[in-house]
Amino acid sequence: MRKSVGRTGIRFDNSMAESFFATLKNERVHRTVYPTREHAYRDISRYIEVRYNTKRRHSGLGYRTPREVHDEYLNQQLAA
């Protein structure tokens, strides 16, 4: 865990997290009406695991998906 290097209100520390939540809200949450909190939880979890982690490429990850980066990390750990 790394200590934050920014002051309160400075967004550069967590820009990747803010980008993720903005994408989640724009692509899923604001386009869907959820009848219950449980329905929202399941739908958002499914979106993250099926769409976001496996198909969405990120410039911060070298235009790879989070799944590709995670799998590469696991392969490096097994090889070591």
Secondary structure as the mmCIF struct_conf table of DSSP 4:
data_model
#
loop_
_struct_conf.conf_type_id
_struct_conf.id
_struct_conf.beg_label_comp_id
_struct_conf.beg_label_asym_id
_struct_conf.beg_label_seq_id
_struct_conf.end_label_comp_id
_struct_conf.end_label_asym_id
_struct_conf.end_label_seq_id
BEND BEND1 GLY A 6 GLY A 6
HELX_LH_PP_P HELX_LH_PP_P1 ARG A 7 ARG A 7
TURN_TY1_P TURN_TY1_P1 THR A 8 GLY A 9
HELX_RH_3T_P HELX_RH_3T_P1 PHE A 12 ASN A 14
HELX_RH_AL_P HELX_RH_AL_P1 SER A 15 GLU A 27
TURN_TY1_P TURN_TY1_P2 ARG A 28 ARG A 28
HELX_RH_3T_P HELX_RH_3T_P2 VAL A 29 ARG A 31
BEND BEND2 PRO A 35 THR A 36
HELX_RH_AL_P HELX_RH_AL_P2 ARG A 37 ARG A 46
HELX_RH_PI_P HELX_RH_PI_P1 TYR A 47 TYR A 52
HELX_RH_AL_P HELX_RH_AL_P3 ASN A 53 LYS A 55
STRN STRN1 HIS A 58 HIS A 58
HELX_RH_3T_P HELX_RH_3T_P3 SER A 59 LEU A 61
TURN_TY1_P TURN_TY1_P3 GLY A 62 GLY A 62
BEND BEND3 TYR A 63 TYR A 63
STRN STRN2 ARG A 64 ARG A 64
HELX_RH_AL_P HELX_RH_AL_P4 PRO A 66 ALA A 79
#
